[in-house]
């Protein structure tokens, strides 16, 4: 291994251990005067990004892309930084490389039809297919109706089985199919998260018609009855996202860490799924928690609960997007380096007007986030329901 490669490997190990300042100190002496090996610049850009310094990382990432245009991983990193900074025009173009990476190639859709170019195609059929996580679909499905209006086409919408019932009540599609089935004949296609690129989407287009998702009336009646006897306000809790997702360390706290939220007169509802749901069996002292986790069978149940509850407090995960799409009040706990879709230095979200964002003031500092929410929750409790 060459010396630059050895230095890069040591710096990368420090980054993975969370020792970001040490990694930067290791790299910078080898990059004085703007010169130095590309491999070290790449690690430095990652180090700066993870420190929450995307504006400093951006020119380095642009330099890497200019120097090695075929480095698709660098292009994707550049895309995420551009989107985080709200530079959507360039960001969406670079984001188009998301399925050209080693770890994403296997999930790319190999559609044997051209991608829609954003122009009107009256009389044609456009297949729009979802991708990536549930939160991505919940966030971007609003654009299906926009694509139908722009394309003047017949729209086939393909979604995961878990989200199909919600999608049935979302505007814009003529035919709805489930991922994994053979679609009817179509002329062109577009990934759901490529719609912003082909339609020239900008922040000014947000949020669009709200809400764009709605609960099932039957489920809503059931959950109104189920929760009717509980003292209000009803505050739904979701404290951990899927651990397999990138940036998972920014998308999980423990239920025990939420102990400062406990307050007399508030009923908390656990809507947590997966392994962390077991924590609801032993809630923090003083927290009146009703564990709904085992009663929630699908997103239809979650949507109905959020429509009955007065507030959702959640980590960055699919229920946060679902609450936003339903135009329900939600307070979202964000890590210091949040995902690009939450932008920078904002307590609100242009995507979801009903959401408030509570950001870590420094890395790993969930205590400050929870303390801020606890203070706001006391005021929330005093409001008439």
N, C-alpha and C positions, 0 to 999 in steps of 0.2 A: 504494500500500500504506500502510495506517495505521501509526502509530508502534507500537502493541502488536503488530501483525502483523510489523513489521520486527524488533522485539526477539525475538519468538518464532522467526522465521526464523533469526536469528543464533544464538540459543541452541540451536536444533535442529541447526544446522551444527556447533556445538561438540560436541554430544552424539555426532553421527555420527563426528566426528574423535576421539572418546574423551576429550575435554577436559571432563569432567563437572563438576569443581569450578569451572572458569571459567564454564560455563553456569549453574550455580547462583548464582555471584556476580553474573552479569549480570541474573538474574531477580529475586532477592530484594529489591533496592531498590524495585522497582515493585509489591511485594506486601506492604508493611508494614501492620501492624494487621489482617491478615486480609482486606483489601480488594484490589481490582485486577481486571483483565480476566480472564475465564475462559480465554482462549487462553493466557495466561501461566501460570496455575495448571496447565493440562494439560501444558505442557512441563516445569514444575517437578516434577510427579508422575513423569513419565517419567525425569527426571534423577535423582531420589532412588531410584527403583526400580533404575536401572542402576548406581547406586553401592552397591547392596546394603543399602538402607535402606527395606525395604518397610513397616515399621511406621509410618514417617513419611509414606510415600506414601499409605497406606491412607485416612486421613481426608480427604485432598485428593481422592482418587479417588471416595470416597463423596459428597463435596460436589459434584463434577462431575456425577455420575449424578443426584443429587437436583435439581441446577439444570437439567440438560438430559437428561431421561429418554430422549429419542429418540436420543441420541448412543450408538450401539451399539458404537463403537470404545472409548469410555470404559467401557462396561459390561463388555466383554471384558477390558480391562486390569484392572478391579476384580476380575473373576473369577480371573484368574491370581494376583493378589496374595492373595486370600482362600485359594485352594487352597495356595499356597506356605506360608501361615501355619497351615495345617491346619484352617481354618474351612470345612469341607466342606459343611455344610448350605446356607449362603448361596452359597458358591463354585460349587457345581454348578448352582444356579439361574441365576446370571449367566453361567456357561459355556455355557448353552443358546443364547446369542446368537452363538456362534462362526461360524455360517454366514450371518450377516446383514451381514458386512463386505464392503467393496468387493472385496477380493482373495480372498474365500472364497465369494462367492455362486455363482460358476461351478461349484464342486465340491459344492455342496449337493445332497442327494438330494430330488427332488420326488416324494415318495411319496403316492399318492392314497388313503391310508388313515389313520385316526387313529393317533396315537402311543399306545402302551401306557401306562397310568397306574400300573402297579405292582401292580394288584389281581389276584386270581385270575380266570382266564378258562377254566375247564375246558371242553373240547370245542372250543375255538377254536385258531387257528393264529397264531403270532407270528413275524414276520420280524425277525431281528436282523442288521444289516448293519454291517460294519466301516467304518473311515473313517481319513483322515489317513495317518500314516506306519506303517511296519512295527512300530516300537517300541510305538506306541499299541495296535495289535491284540494284540501279544504280551503286553502288560501287562493289557489289559482282557478278554481272551477267557476268563479264569477266571470272569467274571461270567455267562457264558452258562448254566452249570449252576445258578447261583443263581437266575437268571431263570426257568429251567424249573421249579425247585422252587416258586418264589413264584407263578408264573402258572398252573401246572398245565396248560399249553398244549402243543400240538405246536410244536416249534421248527424253523424254517428258519434256518439260519445261512449268511450270504453273506460270503465273504472274498476277498481278492485271490488270483490264481492262484499267486503265489509262496508263500503261506502255507497253501494248501489241504492239502498233505500233512500238515503238522503239525496242522492243525485236525481232520483226520480222526480223530486219536487223542486229541482233547480231549473231555471229557465235556460233555453237555448238549444236543446237537442231535439231531434226528430225521432231518433232511435237510440236506445240505451242498451249497451251490452256489457257483459262481465269479462274482465281480463281473463285470458286463457281460452275464450271461445273464438270461433271463426267469425269475423265480421261479415256483414253483407258487402256486396261489391262497392268500391269507392274509387274516386279518381285521384285524390291527393290526401295527404295526412299531415298532422302536426302534433308533436308532443305538447302537452298542456303547458309546460314551462318554457316552450319555445314560442308560444303565442306572443309574449311581450316583445320578442325580437322582431317577428315578422309584421307585427302591427304597429311598431314604433311607439310602444307604451312608455309613458313618463309618469312621474309623481303627480302631475296635474290631473291625470285621469282617475285618481283615487278619490274616494273609495268606490264610487259607482253606487248603484242602487243597494240600499241596506234595509233590512237583512236580505241576503240572497239565498239563505238556507232556512228551513222551517222544520219544527218538530212534527212528528206523526200525531194527528189528533187523538187517536186511540191510546198511544203511549202517554200523551200529555194528560189525558183524563186519569189514567192509571196512577201516574206519579203524583198528580195533585191529590188524589185520594190517599196514597201511601204517605205523603208528607204533611197532610192536613193538620194532624194533631201536634205538630212540633212547634216549639216556640221560635218566633222570628226575632231577628233576621236569620235566614238560612244561608250559610256560607259553605259552598262546596270546596273541597281541598283535593289537590292533585300535586304530589310532591316529588315525583320521579318520572322522567321520560324513559323511553326504551334505551337500555344500556348499550345496545349495539350501534346506536347512531353516533356519528362523528361529533366531537365536542360534548360527549356524554358527561364529562366532569362538570360542565356548566348547566346540566339539565337534571340535577338530582340533589335533593337534600333529604334528611331523615324527618320522619314525623316528629321525633323527639325534639329536633331543632326548632320546630314550630310552636314549642311550648309557650313562648311569650304572647302568642295570639289568643290563648285561652282567656276568656272573660265571661263573667256572669251575664246571662241574657242572650248569648249567641249559641245557636245550634250549628255545629259543623257536620258536614256530610262528606264522608270519604267516598270519592269516586275513583280512587287509585286502583289500577289494574296491575297484573304481573306480580313478581316476587315481593316488591315493596308493600303490596296491599296487606300483607300479614302484619305489618306494624300497627294497623288499625285496631288489632285485638288488644293492644296495651297503649291507649292514648296517653298523652302527657297529663299530669295531675291538673284537675280543674277544667279540662277541656271536655265539654259535652259533645261527644262525637258519635254520630250514627253511622255505622259501617254499612254502606250500600254496595261495596265492591262485588260481593258474590251475587247480588241481585241484578247487576248490570250485565246484560248479555251481549250488547252490541252498541254501536254509536247511536242508534235510535233511542235507547234508554238514556244514554248520556245527554243527548240533545234535549230530551224531555225534562230531565232533572235540572239542567242548566236553565231551562225556560221557566221552571218553578222557583228555583233558588233565587235569592236576592243578590248573590255575588259569588264569583269563582275566584279563588286564590290558587295560582298554579305556577309551576315551573314552565319553562319553554317546552311545550309538548302539544300533541294534537288537540287535547281539550281546550287549550288557549285559543287555537285557531277556530275551533268549533264555536266557542263562545262569541268570538269576534264575528264570525259569519252569521250567527243568529242575532247579532246586535245586543248581546247580553253583557251586563257589567262584569268585568274581569280585571284583576290585578295580577300582573305577570312578573315573576322573579327572574331577573336576568343576570348572568355572569358578567364579570368585568369586560371580557371580550365576547360579546354576544354575537349570535348569528347575523349574517348580513341583512336579513329581512327586517330587523329591528332598527337599522340605521344607527347613527351616532348621537349621543348627548340629547336624546329626546325622552320625555316622560309620556308621550302619546305615540300613537301609531297611525300614520296616514292610511294604512290598510284597514284598520279596525277602529272607528271612532269611539266605541264603547270600552276600549281597553286603556288601562294605565300601566306604565312600565316602571318597575322599581329595579334600579341597576346597582350592582356592587360598586362601591367607591374605590375599592382596590381588590386585587386578586384574592380569591378564596374567602372573601369577607361576606358570608351569608348573614352573619349576626346583624350587621348594619341594615341589610335589606329587610330582615324580619322585624327588627325594631321599628323601622319606618312604617312598615305595614301595620304593626301592632298599634302605633300611634294613630294612624288613619282609621283603623278599624274601630277604635273607641269613638271617634266622631261619627263613623258610619252607623254604629249601634244606636246612637242617639237620634238618628233621623227617623221620621215616621215611615213605616213600611206599608 
